[in-house]
Amino acid sequence: MSKNTSPTLRLIDRWKVLDMLGISESTLERLMVREIDFPLPRRISSRTVRWVEHEVQAYILSLETVDYFGQTG
């Protein structure tokens, strides 16, 4: 029996996206317009959009890591 390796498809609202990223609504809107790699939401109905959770998680993991303390080699 083989394991299913595809991610679970879970749709999340903008509030969950904001919480996952720790950003404001205006920053989310800016990311949607300016950041080519930011995942696009899916339209659920005429007034409702949702993001695919694993796409948001992948975006987070793709962000540049930062040496917060600026230590060198």
VOBA-1610 file (N, C-alpha, C; in pm, whole numbers, padded with zeros to 5 digits, always signed):
BEGIN
Met+00083-00117+00000Met+00000+00000+00000Met+00089+00124+00000Ser+00067+00218-00092Ser+00148+00338-00100Ser+00084+00452-00021Lys+00170+00536+00035Lys+00121+00652+00110Lys+00086+00765+00015Asn-00019+00836+00046Asn-00057+00954-00031Asn+00028+01071+00019Thr+00115+01124-00067Thr+00205+01230-00026Thr+00155+01368-00063Ser+00038+01377-00125Ser-00014+01508-00161Ser-00065+01578-00035Pro-00046+01712-00028Pro-00089+01785+00090Pro-00241+01787+00103Thr-00287+01798+00225Thr-00430+01811+00250Thr-00476+01946+00199Leu-00581+01946+00122Leu-00633+02071+00069Leu-00729+02132+00170Arg-00686+02240+00228Arg-00768+02312+00324Arg-00771+02458+00283Leu-00889+02514+00273Leu-00903+02654+00236Leu-00911+02739+00362Ile-00838+02850+00361Ile-00835+02938+00478Ile-00873+03080+00437Asp-00932+03154+00530Asp-00974+03291+00500Asp-00860+03389+00524Arg-00884+03514+00491Arg-00780+03616+00501Arg-00732+03633+00644Trp-00821+03613+00742Trp-00782+03631+00883Trp-00679+03526+00923Lys-00695+03404+00874Lys-00599+03298+00902Lys-00466+03328+00832Val-00473+03379+00708Val-00351+03416+00635Val-00277+03526+00711Leu-00351+03627+00758Leu-00290+03735+00835Leu-00224+03682+00961Asp-00291+03588+01028Asp-00237+03530+01150Asp-00112+03446+01120Met-00116+03367+01015Met-00001+03282+00980Met+00123+03366+00949Leu+00102+03480+00882Leu+00214+03565+00841Leu+00249+03671+00945Gly+00157+03699+01037Gly+00181+03803+01136Gly+00186+03941+01075Ile+00098+03968+00979Ile+00098+04096+00907Ile-00039+04163+00915Ser-00045+04288+00871Ser-00170+04364+00869Ser-00245+04340+00738Glu-00369+04383+00733Glu-00449+04369+00611Glu-00386+04446+00495Ser-00335+04567+00524Ser-00276+04646+00416Ser-00149+04579+00361Thr-00073+04515+00448Thr+00046+04443+00402Thr+00007+04324+00317Leu-00099+04253+00355Leu-00148+04142+00273Leu-00187+04191+00134Glu-00260+04300+00129Glu-00300+04355-00002Glu-00179+04395-00084Arg-00078+04451-00019Arg+00045+04489-00089Arg+00116+04365-00143Leu+00122+04259-00064Leu+00185+04134-00110Leu+00111+04078-00232Met-00021+04083-00228Met-00101+04030-00338Met-00075+04105-00468Val-00046+04234-00458Val-00023+04316-00577Val+00122+04310-00623Arg+00216+04316-00530Arg+00357+04333-00566Arg+00442+04207-00566Glu+00404+04109-00488Glu+00488+03989-00471Glu+00443+03881-00568Ile+00525+03856-00669Ile+00488+03760-00774Ile+00473+03618-00721Asp+00547+03584-00614Asp+00543+03448-00560Asp+00433+03427-00456Phe+00364+03534-00419Phe+00260+03518-00317Phe+00141+03443-00376Pro+00089+03343-00305Pro-00022+03263-00361Pro-00149+03345-00381Leu-00215+03320-00490Leu-00340+03389-00520Leu-00456+03317-00453Pro-00555+03393-00407Pro-00672+03328-00346Pro-00760+03264-00452Arg-00845+03173-00407Arg-00943+03107-00495Arg-01081+03166-00467Arg-01157+03189-00572Arg-01292+03243-00555Arg-01388+03130-00521Ile-01456+03144-00409Ile-01552+03046-00363Ile-01693+03087-00407Ser-01721+03215-00398Ser-01849+03270-00444Ser-01824+03413-00490Ser-01927+03483-00525Ser-01909+03618-00581Ser-01842+03713-00481Arg-01855+03686-00352Arg-01797+03776-00252Arg-01700+03707-00156Thr-01662+03586-00186Thr-01578+03510-00093Thr-01457+03450-00164Val-01339+03475-00106Val-01217+03412-00156Val-01148+03342-00039Arg-01072+03239-00072Arg-00995+03164+00027Arg-00861+03127-00035Trp-00763+03107+00053Trp-00630+03063+00009Trp-00615+02915+00041Val-00534+02848-00039Val-00501+02708-00010Val-00390+02711+00096Glu-00416+02648+00209Glu-00327+02658+00325Glu-00184+02615+00292His-00168+02503+00222His-00030+02456+00196His+00045+02551+00102Glu-00026+02628+00018Glu+00042+02727-00067Glu+00094+02843+00017Val+00018+02884+00117Val+00063+02990+00208Val+00182+02940+00290Gln+00173+02816+00338Gln+00284+02757+00413Gln+00410+02748+00328Ala+00396+02710+00202Ala+00512+02702+00111Ala+00572+02841+00090Tyr+00488+02942+00079Tyr+00538+03080+00065Tyr+00620+03118+00187Ile+00568+03087+00305Ile+00640+03120+00429Ile+00776+03052+00431Leu+00780+02924+00394Leu+00906+02850+00394Leu+01004+02901+00288Ser+00952+02968+00184Ser+01039+03019+00078Ser+01100+03155+00112Leu+01054+03217+00219Leu+01106+03349+00256Leu+01253+03340+00296Glu+01323+03445+00268Glu+01465+03452+00299Glu+01487+03443+00450Thr+01584+03364+00490Thr+01621+03361+00631Thr+01714+03478+00659Val+01709+03525+00783Val+01787+03642+00820Val+01872+03609+00942Asp+01999+03650+00935Asp+02085+03637+01050Asp+02057+03759+01138Tyr+01964+03740+01231Tyr+01912+03850+01311Tyr+02020+03927+01385Phe+02121+03859+01431Phe+02225+03924+01509Phe+02344+03968+01425Gly+02339+03942+01296Gly+02443+03990+01205Gly+02580+03931+01230Gln+02582+03812+01285Gln+02712+03749+01313Gln+02772+03696+01183Thr+02900+03709+01171Thr+02969+03656+01054Thr+03060+03542+01095Gly+03081+03452+00999Gly+03158+03334+01005Gly+03251+03305+01110
//
